[in-house]
Amino acid sequence: MKITSSYLFLIAFIFSVFLLGGISLSAQEIVVPGMPIEKNSTQDPPATVITSEHFKKHAGETIYLNLSKVGDAVVNKLIIGKAPQPGTPAFAADDTNRIVVYANATQQQIDQAKAAEYGFFSFASILGSNFKAEQLPQTAALFNQVNADLKLSTDAAKDTFRRHHPLRDGGFSYPSDHAANMFFYARLLTEIYPAQAKEFYQYARQVSQDRVILGGHYPADIVAGEAYGFYLATEFLSNPSFQQKWNEVKSEITTLIPSVSTIPVE
């Protein structure tokens, strides 16, 4: 049987259900023999009091996003939930899930994850070779601005929750910016090519899940990133200035790529 990363995530999900139902499996019970159990960095403890200060600090630096509003949604409306805290059942489940995926990934999956393209124009795997910055200058210019806003918003969220990456010191992992950005891009592209929505989201999920396969994230980081990406897309699309630019970009894209043949995404 071919084991895909989606299959590994299904296994991880089942472990979560077991834990929530009162059946707890430790990492040592499911990890492959001889595999080291890396520990989280303890240099900076995770945030215990969640505030929107990191969003407000950069509120005047964005072009299209209202970071104060985003911060309020993250902190008070809990649009992505809180990062699982060490010592809790939720953290234990998430760490077990991480090890399931990381330990059972095949060399082929690891190689594919390392080689995976990332970014708005990486969707050329679905939209074809013409979907590139050189062919779409207006699109490239807009997404240079968009990406700057996305970075500020994901950095602020990470600084808010202060969850360390599982296998390395430095930086925070919750929510995953890879997942947030890829699902943000996928959501926008469905406005242009709704028939390819399934392919866009499958590709975004694959690239996001690769971060767990490579050991850089917990599964909960990815889930939070997906939700955050959807939310940020809604915020961008509600901004009249962005909507005007986006309409121009949609015209540029569809002039170059009027239609798309469905390409299966594994």
C-alpha distance (Angstrom), angle and dihedral (degrees) to the residues before:
residue distance angle dihedral
M1 . . .
K2 3.79 . .
I3 3.80 109.1 .
T4 3.78 111.5 -146.8
S5 3.77 127.2 -172.5
S6 3.81 88.3 -110.9
Y7 3.80 88.1 57.9
L8 3.79 90.5 50.7
F9 3.79 90.0 50.8
L10 3.81 88.9 51.6
I11 3.80 88.7 55.4
A12 3.78 89.6 49.1
F13 3.79 91.0 50.4
I14 3.80 90.9 52.5
F15 3.81 89.5 53.7
S16 3.80 88.5 53.2
V17 3.78 91.0 52.6
F18 3.80 90.3 50.4
L19 3.79 91.5 51.1
L20 3.78 94.2 47.7
G21 3.79 88.4 49.7
G22 3.79 90.7 56.7
I23 3.82 100.2 -94.4
S24 3.80 110.6 116.7
L25 3.79 123.4 -168.0
S26 3.78 117.3 -169.2
A27 3.79 122.5 -134.6
Q28 3.80 90.1 -113.2
E29 3.80 90.7 59.8
I30 3.80 94.7 59.2
V31 3.79 105.8 27.2
V32 3.78 118.7 103.7
P33 3.83 116.0 -102.3
G34 3.78 114.3 -84.8
M35 3.79 95.3 13.1
P36 3.82 111.8 135.6
I37 3.80 117.4 -125.0
E38 3.79 103.8 -134.3
K39 3.77 117.0 -151.0
N40 3.76 130.1 -139.2
S41 3.77 117.7 -102.2
T42 3.80 112.5 -97.6
Q43 3.79 97.0 -163.2
D44 3.81 95.6 104.0
P45 3.80 118.2 23.3
P46 3.82 118.3 -131.8
A47 3.76 117.4 -96.8
T48 3.80 114.2 -85.0
V49 3.80 96.1 -177.4
I50 3.79 113.7 49.9
T51 3.81 116.0 -150.3
S52 3.79 135.4 160.0
E53 3.82 94.8 -122.6
H54 3.82 93.8 115.6
F55 3.80 90.9 54.9
K56 3.79 94.6 46.4
K57 3.80 91.1 48.3
H58 3.81 90.5 64.5
A59 3.82 98.3 31.5
G60 3.80 94.0 116.6
E61 3.80 95.4 49.5
T62 3.80 101.2 69.7
I63 3.78 127.1 90.5
Y64 3.80 103.3 -155.3
L65 3.80 107.2 5.2
N66 3.80 125.5 82.2
L67 3.81 96.9 -141.3
S68 3.80 93.4 -172.0
K69 3.79 89.3 58.2
V70 3.79 91.4 44.8
G71 3.80 90.6 50.4
D72 3.78 91.3 51.2
A73 3.81 90.4 51.1
V74 3.80 92.1 49.2
V75 3.81 96.3 45.1
N76 3.79 104.9 32.2
K77 3.80 104.4 24.5
L78 3.80 92.6 36.4
I79 3.80 93.3 -143.0
I80 3.80 90.1 172.9
G81 3.80 99.5 25.1
K82 3.77 125.5 -127.9
A83 3.79 122.7 -59.0
P84 3.83 112.3 -101.0
Q85 3.80 109.1 -97.4
P86 3.83 123.6 -132.6
G87 3.78 112.2 -99.7
T88 3.80 94.8 30.7
P89 3.83 128.5 109.0
A90 3.82 89.0 -117.8
F91 3.81 91.4 57.2
A92 3.82 92.0 45.8
A93 3.81 90.6 52.1
D94 3.78 92.8 46.9
D95 3.81 93.1 48.6
T96 3.81 90.6 47.9
N97 3.79 89.4 50.9
R98 3.80 90.6 49.8
I99 3.78 92.1 53.3
V100 3.82 92.4 47.0
V101 3.79 90.9 56.4
Y102 3.81 96.2 38.6
A103 3.80 95.8 45.9
N104 3.79 96.4 45.1
A105 3.80 99.3 44.5
T106 3.79 112.7 119.4
Q107 3.79 122.3 -129.3
Q108 3.80 88.0 -110.7
Q109 3.81 90.9 55.8
I110 3.80 91.1 47.5
D111 3.81 91.6 50.1
Q112 3.80 91.4 47.3
A113 3.80 90.9 48.7
K114 3.81 91.6 51.5
A115 3.81 91.4 49.0
A116 3.80 96.3 44.2
E117 3.79 117.1 124.4
Y118 3.79 117.9 -126.3
G119 3.79 131.5 -162.3
F120 3.78 140.4 51.6
F121 3.79 94.4 -62.3
S122 3.80 92.1 49.0
F123 3.80 85.4 82.9
A124 3.80 85.1 79.9
S125 3.81 83.3 97.7
I126 3.81 84.7 75.0
L127 3.81 103.4 24.1
G128 3.79 97.3 44.4
S129 3.79 137.0 -112.2
N130 3.83 94.2 -61.5
F131 3.80 89.4 68.2
K132 3.79 97.3 92.9
A133 3.76 138.1 114.9
E134 3.80 94.9 -107.4
Q135 3.80 90.7 59.0
L136 3.80 95.5 41.8
P137 3.83 109.5 45.1
Q138 3.81 96.3 164.0
T139 3.78 90.4 49.9
A140 3.79 92.5 47.9
A141 3.82 91.9 49.7
L142 3.80 92.8 49.9
F143 3.79 93.8 48.1
N144 3.78 91.7 49.8
Q145 3.80 85.2 63.2
V146 3.79 93.6 40.2
N147 3.80 92.6 51.1
A148 3.79 90.9 52.6
D149 3.81 89.7 54.9
L150 3.79 91.6 45.2
K151 3.79 91.7 52.4
L152 3.79 92.4 51.7
S153 3.80 91.4 48.7
T154 3.81 96.2 47.0
D155 3.81 92.9 42.8
A156 3.80 89.8 51.9
A157 3.79 91.3 50.6
K158 3.81 92.0 48.5
D159 3.80 91.8 48.2
T160 3.80 88.3 50.1
F161 3.81 97.0 54.6
R162 3.84 97.0 29.8
R163 3.77 96.5 -158.3
H164 3.79 112.0 165.4
H165 3.78 124.2 -130.7
P166 3.81 109.6 -102.0
L167 3.81 100.0 -126.2
R168 3.77 105.9 30.5
D169 3.78 142.7 42.1
G170 3.76 120.2 -116.8
G171 3.76 131.2 49.4
F172 3.77 131.5 30.9
S173 3.78 130.2 -92.7
Y174 3.83 109.7 -159.1
P175 2.96 115.8 121.2
S176 3.80 103.8 16.7
D177 3.79 109.6 -121.6
H178 3.82 90.0 -156.4
A179 3.80 90.2 58.2
A180 3.80 94.2 42.0
N181 3.79 93.3 50.4
M182 3.80 96.4 43.0
F183 3.81 93.0 50.0
F184 3.79 89.9 44.7
Y185 3.82 89.6 54.8
A186 3.80 92.3 44.5
R187 3.80 91.6 51.3
L188 3.80 91.9 52.6
L189 3.79 93.9 46.0
T190 3.80 91.2 54.2
E191 3.80 86.7 65.5
I192 3.80 89.2 62.7
Y193 3.80 100.7 35.0
P194 3.82 108.2 21.7
A195 3.81 91.9 169.0
Q196 3.82 88.8 64.7
A197 3.81 95.1 51.1
K198 3.80 93.2 111.6
E199 3.81 92.0 51.0
F200 3.81 92.2 47.4
Y201 3.79 93.7 51.6
Q202 3.79 93.7 42.6
Y203 3.78 90.2 53.2
A204 3.80 92.7 45.8
R205 3.81 90.5 50.3
Q206 3.79 92.8 48.1
V207 3.80 93.3 52.0
S208 3.81 89.9 45.7
Q209 3.79 94.4 49.2
D210 3.79 89.3 50.3
R211 3.80 87.0 72.4
V212 3.81 90.0 65.4
I213 3.81 92.3 44.3
L214 3.82 88.2 55.2
G215 3.79 91.2 48.8
G216 3.79 98.5 -115.2
H217 3.79 99.7 112.7
Y218 3.77 146.4 31.7
P219 3.83 117.6 -122.2
A220 3.82 90.1 -112.9
D221 3.82 89.0 59.4
I222 3.80 88.6 59.1
V223 3.80 94.9 46.6
A224 3.81 90.4 49.9
G225 3.80 90.7 46.9
E226 3.79 91.9 53.3
A227 3.80 91.8 52.0
Y228 3.79 91.4 45.1
G229 3.80 92.0 51.0
F230 3.80 91.6 53.4
Y231 3.78 91.2 48.1
L232 3.82 93.4 48.6
A233 3.81 90.8 49.8
T234 3.81 88.9 55.5
E235 3.80 90.4 50.4
F236 3.81 93.3 49.7
L237 3.80 92.5 47.3
S238 3.81 91.1 51.6
N239 3.80 90.8 57.7
P240 3.85 110.7 93.8
S241 3.81 93.4 -151.4
F242 3.78 92.0 53.1
Q243 3.79 92.2 42.9
Q244 3.81 90.7 56.0
K245 3.81 92.0 50.6
W246 3.79 91.4 42.9
N247 3.80 92.1 54.1
E248 3.81 89.3 53.6
V249 3.79 90.5 48.9
K250 3.79 92.8 48.2
S251 3.79 88.3 54.8
E252 3.81 91.3 50.3
I253 3.80 92.2 49.0
T254 3.80 96.7 46.3
T255 3.81 91.8 46.3
L256 3.80 88.7 58.0
I257 3.83 96.2 35.3
P258 3.82 108.6 26.5
S259 3.81 94.6 173.0
V260 3.77 140.4 2.0
S261 3.78 131.3 -138.6
T262 3.78 112.5 -133.8
I263 3.80 109.8 -102.4
P264 3.82 117.0 -168.4
V265 3.79 113.7 -120.7
E266 3.82 115.3 -152.2
